[in-house]
Amino acid sequence: EQLDATEFYHFALAAPAQRKSDNAEEQHGAQLFKQAQCAACHVPDLHTADFPGYPALSHQTIHAYTDLLLHDMGKALADNRPDYLATGQEWRTPPLWGIGLAQKVEPRAGFLHDGRARNLLEAVMWHDGEGLNAALAVKNMSVKDRHALVDFLESL
């Protein structure tokens, strides 16, 4: 009974809501996110399947910003520690929902799998392998556009 209650609690947790999404700067940042091809792996929308017993959870759209897949992130992010079938330079795309709250909850929070990135822009710039083109696109953005991109990420 306790396990069932715990399972239901996890199923029914609400996803973090995006904040300030009506702000023009964040909307511009969202466009830049797509233009830089960040959304190729950090897919904005996922859809739940049929969830027998919990119809309210069935066929919902969630904005997780992930494809839940493994990607080769290159040597720059490699820790050379295989994890099951993933090599030491493959990482599952983490959901970005709620990422804008990470350093509000824990000011010393780092980003990426090992916390090496001190801020979101640094995390983007560490992308290598399959994420290299997105990192290069961000690198080539104007300072103003990079700020808009970070503002968007912080709104998630």
N, C-alpha and C positions, 0 to 999 in steps of 0.2 A: 504494500500500500504506500509506504514511504517512497519507494523507488518510482512508482507510478506518479506520485505527486511531484517528485523532483523532475521526472521526465516531462510532465506537462508544463511545469514552470519554465524549463528550457525551451520547449516548443513555442510557448506563448510570449516569451520575452519580446518586447517591441524593438524594432531596429532603431538605431539613433536617427533622429530626424535631421535633415539638412537645415542649417541656420542661414539666415540672410540671403536666401536664394533669389529674392527680388531685387537685390543690389546689382546695379549695372556693372560694377567692377567684377563681381563674382560671375555674372553671366558671360562677360568677356573672357574671364579665366576658364569657364567651362568650354567655350568655343576653342580656346587655345589648347586645352586638354585633348580635345578630339583632333585638332589639326596636327598636333605633335605625335599622334598615334598612341597616346597613353591609353585610350579607351580600347585599343586592340586587345590588351590583356586585362586592364582594369575596366571591365565591361560595366557600364552604368546600371543596366537593368537585368535582373534575373526573374524567372517566373517559377513559382512553386507548382508542384504537380498535384494530383488528387491526394488528399490526406484523409483517408478513411477514419472516421471517429471524430475528426476535428474539421468540419466543413468551413469554419471561419478561416482556417489556415490554407485551404485549398485554392489554387488558381489565383494567387496573389502576386503582384509585382513588387519586388523589393529592389532597393537601390544600394546594392552592396559594393559596387565598383570592383568586381573580381570575376574571373572566369573559372576559378577554382582549379586551374590546371597547372602542371609543372612546366617551367620554362628554363631554358639554359641561360643563365644570367652572366656567363662568362667568367674569366679568371679573376677579375677585379673583386667580385663578391664571393668567390669560391672559398670554402673552408676545408675542402678536400675530405669531408666526412660524409660518406654515403649514408643515406637513411632509407632503408628498404630498397625500393627500385630507383630512387632518386640518387643521382651522382652528387658529388660534393660541390657542384656548381649549378645544380638545378634547384629551383625554389618554386613552391606553390604561390601563385599570385595572392597576396593577402588582401582581404577586403579593406577598402579605404573608408567605409562608413565609420564615423566617429573619430577619425584620425585627427581632426581639428581640435579635439578635446584632450588629446594625449598629454600635452605639456601644461594644460590647465589643471588636470588631475594630478600629474606628477611633473613638476617643473624641470626635473633632470632627465625626463624620459628621452631616450634616443630612438632612432628609427632604423629600419631594415631588420633583418633576422638577428643581427648581433648588436644592435644599438649603436653602431659606429657613426651614423649620421646624426649630427646635432640638431638639424632642422629639416624641414620638408624639401627645400631646394637642394640641400646637400644629398638627401636620399635620392632624389631624381638624378643628380649628377653622378652617383655611384653606379647607375644602371649600365650594364655592359651586355655582351651577348645579344640575345633577342631584344633587349631593351635599349641597346646602344643608339639606334636611330632616333628614338624618342628623346634620349638625353642630349643628343647633338642638336635636335630641333629646339629644345629648351635653351641650350647654350647659345644658339644663334638668335634667340629672341632679344628684343630690347629690354632694358631694365624695367621699364614700365609694364611690359607684357609679362615678364617673369613675376613681378609683384602681383599682377592680376591672377596669374596661375596659382600662386601660393595662397592668395586670398580665397580663391575657389576651393582649393584643397582644405584650407582651414574652416570653410563653411560646411564641410562634410561631417 
